[in-house]
Amino acid sequence: MQKKKNWQEIAKKFDVSNISQNEMGDMVSNLVNNKLISSTDSLFLMAPTSMNQDPEIKYDLLESMRKRLDSAIANGNTQDQIKKTENAFNIIEQLKNLSN
């Protein structure tokens, strides 16, 4: 029960459809510290979308993760890579759904 409450609190605190890289770092730290995601999931979530990304510029993380997953599938990544990307997408999608 407490884990669900923690998920909801984090979902209310961070808007995954309008989030900066710095805010995402805080969000991922919250998820890891509450033992809601693994360290592997945190690495996939924190991977920047671009090497030149301004850490303060907000973007739609859910849409970005959806594109990353579609690209992993389309480019024939390994099943392991696809699964890890899918897990990261599902985490973001869950946060989005809980925030509504």
KOLSE-781749 format. One record per residue (C-alpha): residue number from 1; residue in one letter; x, y, z. Coordinates in steps of 0.1 Angstrom, whole numbers, plus 2048, in hexadecimal, padded with zeros to 3 digits. Last residue first. Example, Ala and Ser with C-alpha at 12.3 -4.5 7.8 and 13.67 -1.06 7.14 Angstrom:
2
     k   r    c1    c2    c3
     2   s   889   7F5   847
     1   a   87B   7D3   84E
% end
This chain:
100
     k   r    c1    c2    c3
   100   n   7D4   87C   775
    99   s   7F7   879   786
    98   l   7F4   854   78A
    97   n   7F1   84F   764
    96   k   80F   864   75D
    95   l   824   852   778
    94   q   819   830   769
    93   e   823   83C   746
    92   i   845   846   753
    91   i   84B   824   763
    90   n   83E   812   744
    89   f   856   825   72D
    88   a   873   81B   744
    87   n   868   7F7   743
    86   e   864   7F8   71D
    85   t   888   806   71A
    84   k   894   7E9   730
    83   k   881   7D0   71B
    82   i   88D   7DE   6FA
    81   q   8B1   7DD   706
    80   d   8AD   7B9   711
    79   q   89C   7AF   6F1
    78   t   8BA   7BD   6DE
    77   n   8B4   7DC   6C9
    76   g   8A5   7D6   6A7
    75   n   8A4   7FB   69C
    74   a   87E   7FC   69B
    73   i   87A   7ED   6BE
    72   a   894   805   6CD
    71   s   885   822   6B9
    70   d   862   81B   6C6
    69   l   86F   819   6E9
    68   r   882   83A   6E6
    67   k   864   84A   6D6
    66   r   84D   840   6F3
    65   m   868   84B   70C
    64   s   868   86E   6FB
    63   e   842   86F   6FC
    62   l   842   867   721
    61   l   85F   87F   728
    60   d   84D   89D   718
    59   y   866   8B9   71B
    58   k   872   8D4   733
    57   i   892   8E6   72E
    56   e   8A7   8E9   74E
    55   p   8C0   8CD   746
    54   d   8C8   8DC   724
    53   q   8CC   8BE   70D
    52   n   8EC   8BF   6F8
    51   m   8F4   89A   6FC
    50   s   8D0   892   6F2
    49   t   8B3   87D   700
    48   p   8C6   879   721
    47   a   8C7   857   731
    46   m   8B7   85C   753
    45   l   89A   845   74F
    44   f   8B0   828   742
    43   l   8C8   82D   75F
    42   s   8AB   82E   778
    41   d   89E   80D   76A
    40   t   8BF   7FD   770
    39   s   8C0   80B   794
    38   s   89F   7FA   79A
    37   i   87E   80B   79F
    36   l   866   811   7BC
    35   k   880   80E   7D8
    34   n   875   82F   7E7
    33   n   898   83D   7E2
    32   v   898   830   7BE
    31   l   877   841   7B5
    30   n   880   861   7C7
    29   s   8A2   862   7B6
    28   v   890   85D   794
    27   m   87A   87B   79B
    26   d   897   891   7A6
    25   g   8AA   887   786
    24   m   88B   88E   772
    23   e   889   8B0   780
    22   n   8AD   8B7   774
    21   q   8A5   8A9   752
    20   s   887   8C0   750
    19   i   863   8B4   751
    18   n   842   8BC   73F
    17   s   831   89B   735
    16   v   840   889   753
    15   d   830   8A3   76B
    14   f   842   89D   78C
    13   k   834   8A1   7B0
    12   k   812   890   7AA
    11   a   823   871   79C
    10   i   83C   870   7B9
     9   e   820   871   7D2
     8   q   80C   857   7BF
     7   w   829   83F   7BC
     6   n   830   843   7E2
     5   k   80C   83C   7EA
     4   k   80D   81C   7D5
     3   k   82D   812   7E7
     2   q   81C   818   809
     1   m   800   800   800
% end
